[in-house]
């Protein structure tokens, strides 16, 4: 079972399609979004999400390395990158950081 969650756009305009993520990745993404909404500060969101997402990213890196992809780094895992963007957005939303919120979820453009 795969989720159809749309496209996530980071503040640097990098986009990740969330329309074919695995069930586990979809659950993690939805959990992260709920934590984002509940977070009262940058540190609160960091504490709520860092360990879980870093562990998930590490597991993906392990799988890829066992499959022969030695170039993949856990820091590049899309959920880790999205979590970093959400962390930034929490800081902006709570006036702890300057900047503008990223677009986050956008609908797919029809070409």
RAJOKA-V952738 format. One record per residue. N is the residue number from 1. RES is the residue in one small letter. SS is DSSP state (hx for helix, st for strand, lp for the rest). PSI is psi in radians with two decimals (* if undefined). NEAR is the number of other ideal C-beta (glycine too) atoms within 12 Angstrom. Layout:
# RAJOKA-V952738
N&RES&SS&PSI&NEAR ; N&RES&SS&PSI&NEAR
This chain:
# RAJOKA-V952738
1&x&lp&2.23&11 ; 2&x&lp&2.63&16 ; 3&x&lp&2.70&20 ; 4&x&lp&1.58&16 ; 5&x&lp&-0.02&30 ; 6&x&lp&-2.69&24 ; 7&x&st&2.37&25 ; 8&x&st&2.24&36 ; 9&x&st&2.10&25 ; 10&x&lp&2.94&26 ; 11&x&lp&-0.45&24 ; 12&x&lp&0.17&14 ; 13&x&lp&0.02&13 ; 14&x&lp&2.39&18 ; 15&x&st&2.50&25 ; 16&x&st&2.14&31 ; 17&x&st&2.22&24 ; 18&x&lp&0.41&31 ; 19&x&lp&-0.16&21 ; 20&x&lp&0.53&18 ; 21&x&lp&2.74&28 ; 22&x&lp&2.92&21 ; 23&x&hx&-0.80&14 ; 24&x&hx&-0.74&19 ; 25&x&hx&-0.68&31 ; 26&x&hx&-0.74&23 ; 27&x&hx&-0.75&21 ; 28&x&hx&-0.74&33 ; 29&x&hx&-0.83&39 ; 30&x&hx&-0.66&23 ; 31&x&hx&-0.78&23 ; 32&x&hx&-0.71&38 ; 33&x&hx&-0.67&30 ; 34&x&hx&-0.71&16 ; 35&x&hx&-0.65&28 ; 36&x&hx&-0.83&37 ; 37&x&hx&-0.56&18 ; 38&x&hx&-0.34&18 ; 39&x&lp&2.38&29 ; 40&x&lp&-0.13&19 ; 41&x&lp&2.93&20 ; 42&x&hx&-0.84&25 ; 43&x&hx&-0.64&17 ; 44&x&hx&-0.82&22 ; 45&x&hx&-0.73&34 ; 46&x&hx&-0.85&25 ; 47&x&hx&-0.66&17 ; 48&x&hx&-0.55&26 ; 49&x&hx&-0.40&34 ; 50&x&hx&-0.95&24 ; 51&x&hx&-0.82&15 ; 52&x&hx&-0.77&24 ; 53&x&hx&-0.66&34 ; 54&x&hx&-0.71&21 ; 55&x&hx&-0.75&20 ; 56&x&hx&-0.73&30 ; 57&x&hx&-0.69&30 ; 58&x&hx&-0.67&21 ; 59&x&hx&-0.73&23 ; 60&x&hx&-0.75&29 ; 61&x&hx&-0.76&23 ; 62&x&hx&-0.79&18 ; 63&x&hx&-0.80&17 ; 64&x&hx&-0.69&19 ; 65&x&hx&-0.69&16 ; 66&x&hx&-0.49&12 ; 67&x&lp&-0.02&12 ; 68&x&lp&-0.05&9 ; 69&x&lp&1.60&14 ; 70&x&lp&-0.06&11 ; 71&x&lp&-0.31&10 ; 72&x&lp&2.38&22 ; 73&x&lp&2.44&17 ; 74&x&hx&-0.50&23 ; 75&x&hx&-0.28&17 ; 76&x&hx&-0.13&19 ; 77&x&lp&2.31&29 ; 78&x&hx&-0.63&33 ; 79&x&hx&-0.56&39 ; 80&x&hx&-0.76&34 ; 81&x&hx&-0.71&28 ; 82&x&hx&-0.72&41 ; 83&x&hx&-0.70&38 ; 84&x&hx&-0.69&32 ; 85&x&hx&-0.73&35 ; 86&x&hx&-0.67&40 ; 87&x&hx&-0.79&34 ; 88&x&hx&-0.79&29 ; 89&x&hx&-0.66&33 ; 90&x&hx&-0.81&35 ; 91&x&hx&-0.68&28 ; 92&x&hx&-0.79&24 ; 93&x&hx&-0.61&26 ; 94&x&lp&0.20&20 ; 95&x&lp&0.46&12 ; 96&x&lp&-0.39&20 ; 97&x&lp&2.60&19 ; 98&x&lp&2.84&11 ; 99&x&lp&-3.09&16 ; 100&x&lp&2.57&13 ; 101&x&lp&2.54&21 ; 102&x&lp&2.90&30 ; 103&x&lp&-0.40&20 ; 104&x&st&-2.06&30 ; 105&x&st&2.19&28 ; 106&x&st&2.68&19 ; 107&x&lp&2.70&17 ; 108&x&lp&2.37&17 ; 109&x&lp&2.40&10 ; 110&x&lp&2.21&4 ; 111&x&lp&*&3
